[in-house]
């Protein structure tokens, strides 16, 4: 079973190449623009990378509130 992505980058990066995956707060994080810095991470429902990359997934993961005690790196949208 593949590791699940738990953070998505919502920064307005210009497309720099293939999507990138990195580690944020000890969890996998996905940037659809392929940027290597200046991310704005938002916690998402754990999602397979294949779903994020597929056209059926539209590259738009469902955002969920951050339940961790760690300081958030971005504001959360109202639900």
Residue frames as qw, qx, qy, qz and C-alpha x, y, z in Angstrom:
[[0.000, 0.889, 0.458, 0.000, 0.00, 0.00, 0.00],
 [0.410, 0.491, -0.016, 0.769, 1.35, 3.41, -0.96],
 [0.239, -0.314, -0.437, 0.808, 1.87, 6.20, 1.54],
 [0.078, 0.815, 0.562, 0.118, -0.97, 8.71, 1.73],
 [0.246, 0.371, -0.003, 0.895, -0.56, 12.44, 1.08],
 [0.308, -0.638, -0.625, 0.328, -1.70, 14.53, 4.07],
 [0.087, -0.700, -0.066, 0.706, -0.82, 18.08, 2.96],
 [0.541, 0.597, 0.442, 0.395, -1.52, 19.96, -0.25],
 [0.304, -0.239, 0.039, 0.921, 0.16, 23.17, -1.38],
 [0.212, 0.806, 0.551, -0.042, -2.30, 25.99, -2.05],
 [0.219, -0.611, 0.172, 0.741, 0.29, 28.63, -2.99],
 [0.597, 0.751, 0.155, -0.238, -0.14, 30.31, -6.36],
 [0.472, -0.429, 0.580, 0.507, 3.08, 28.95, -7.87],
 [0.557, 0.575, -0.375, -0.468, 3.73, 29.18, -11.57],
 [0.993, 0.062, 0.097, -0.041, 3.95, 25.68, -12.99],
 [0.116, -0.790, 0.588, 0.127, 7.59, 24.56, -12.69],
 [0.260, 0.319, -0.896, -0.167, 7.40, 20.98, -13.89],
 [0.577, -0.242, -0.765, -0.152, 6.00, 17.72, -12.65],
 [0.603, -0.706, -0.053, -0.367, 4.17, 17.73, -9.30],
 [0.318, 0.441, -0.709, 0.449, 6.48, 17.30, -6.32],
 [0.787, -0.513, -0.321, -0.123, 6.16, 15.30, -3.11],
 [0.253, 0.493, -0.555, 0.620, 8.02, 16.20, 0.08],
 [0.492, -0.398, -0.714, 0.301, 7.69, 15.83, 3.85],
 [0.158, -0.526, 0.080, -0.832, 5.80, 18.39, 5.98],
 [0.550, -0.413, 0.397, -0.608, 5.21, 17.90, 9.72],
 [0.313, -0.242, 0.916, -0.072, 6.31, 14.23, 9.44],
 [0.645, 0.435, 0.595, -0.203, 3.73, 13.50, 6.70],
 [0.444, 0.177, 0.584, 0.656, 3.78, 13.41, 2.90],
 [0.172, 0.725, 0.188, -0.640, 2.94, 16.67, 1.12],
 [0.547, 0.387, 0.610, 0.423, 2.04, 17.31, -2.54],
 [0.058, 0.638, -0.056, -0.766, 2.64, 20.41, -4.66],
 [0.700, 0.530, 0.478, 0.017, 0.83, 20.21, -8.02],
 [0.334, 0.930, -0.127, -0.079, 3.02, 22.98, -9.50],
 [0.890, 0.180, -0.149, 0.390, 6.29, 21.19, -8.74],
 [0.001, -0.881, 0.251, -0.400, 7.68, 24.07, -6.70],
 [0.721, 0.038, -0.552, 0.417, 10.56, 23.44, -4.30],
 [0.271, -0.154, -0.461, 0.831, 9.99, 26.35, -1.88],
 [0.217, 0.019, 0.090, -0.972, 7.52, 28.97, -0.63],
 [0.304, -0.322, -0.857, -0.265, 4.70, 26.47, -0.11],
 [0.450, -0.233, 0.288, -0.812, 1.46, 27.16, 1.75],
 [0.234, -0.022, -0.972, -0.020, 0.52, 23.79, 3.20],
 [0.631, -0.178, 0.110, -0.747, -3.05, 22.85, 4.01],
 [0.316, -0.104, 0.927, -0.171, -3.97, 19.56, 5.66],
 [0.614, 0.117, -0.426, -0.655, -6.11, 17.31, 3.46],
 [0.923, -0.122, 0.249, -0.268, -7.90, 14.01, 3.97],
 [0.429, -0.407, 0.748, 0.300, -5.24, 11.32, 3.50],
 [0.727, 0.599, 0.058, -0.331, -5.27, 10.76, -0.26],
 [0.812, 0.000, 0.425, 0.400, -3.31, 8.50, -2.61],
 [0.136, -0.531, 0.339, 0.765, -0.96, 10.42, -4.90],
 [0.179, 0.182, 0.817, 0.517, -2.53, 8.66, -7.90],
 [0.036, 0.761, 0.644, -0.069, -5.86, 10.27, -7.00],
 [0.130, -0.795, -0.026, 0.592, -4.29, 13.73, -6.77],
 [0.175, -0.368, 0.593, 0.695, -2.60, 13.31, -10.14],
 [0.266, 0.356, 0.853, 0.276, -5.65, 11.89, -11.95],
 [0.128, -0.209, -0.301, -0.922, -7.98, 14.04, -14.02],
 [0.491, -0.522, -0.654, -0.243, -10.90, 12.41, -12.17],
 [0.516, -0.522, -0.433, 0.523, -9.51, 13.81, -8.92],
 [0.178, 0.923, 0.191, 0.284, -9.14, 17.22, -10.62],
 [0.532, 0.278, -0.339, 0.725, -6.01, 17.77, -8.50],
 [0.273, -0.539, 0.136, -0.786, -8.23, 19.38, -5.86],
 [0.396, -0.137, -0.860, 0.291, -8.08, 17.42, -2.61],
 [0.439, -0.748, -0.397, -0.301, -10.78, 17.93, -0.02],
 [0.170, 0.478, -0.467, 0.724, -9.46, 20.28, 2.67],
 [0.659, -0.559, -0.503, -0.014, -10.01, 19.43, 6.33],
 [0.288, -0.900, 0.196, -0.262, -9.22, 21.34, 9.52],
 [0.482, 0.418, -0.671, 0.379, -5.80, 20.70, 11.03],
 [0.771, -0.567, -0.204, -0.204, -6.25, 18.73, 14.25],
 [0.758, 0.064, -0.361, 0.539, -2.56, 18.73, 15.21],
 [0.440, -0.814, -0.171, 0.339, -1.01, 20.74, 18.00],
 [0.550, -0.088, 0.258, 0.790, 1.66, 21.99, 15.61],
 [0.113, 0.634, 0.060, -0.763, 1.45, 25.55, 14.37],
 [0.654, 0.593, 0.467, 0.056, -0.30, 25.84, 11.03],
 [0.408, -0.205, 0.354, 0.816, 1.62, 27.23, 8.06],
 [0.090, -0.219, -0.494, -0.837, -1.49, 28.54, 6.32],
 [0.449, 0.037, 0.364, -0.815, -4.98, 29.69, 7.19],
 [0.201, 0.212, 0.955, 0.052, -7.79, 27.21, 6.92],
 [0.254, -0.238, -0.447, -0.824, -10.86, 27.84, 4.77],
 [0.486, -0.040, 0.472, -0.734, -14.19, 28.17, 6.57],
 [0.011, -0.114, -0.974, -0.194, -16.38, 25.11, 6.33]]
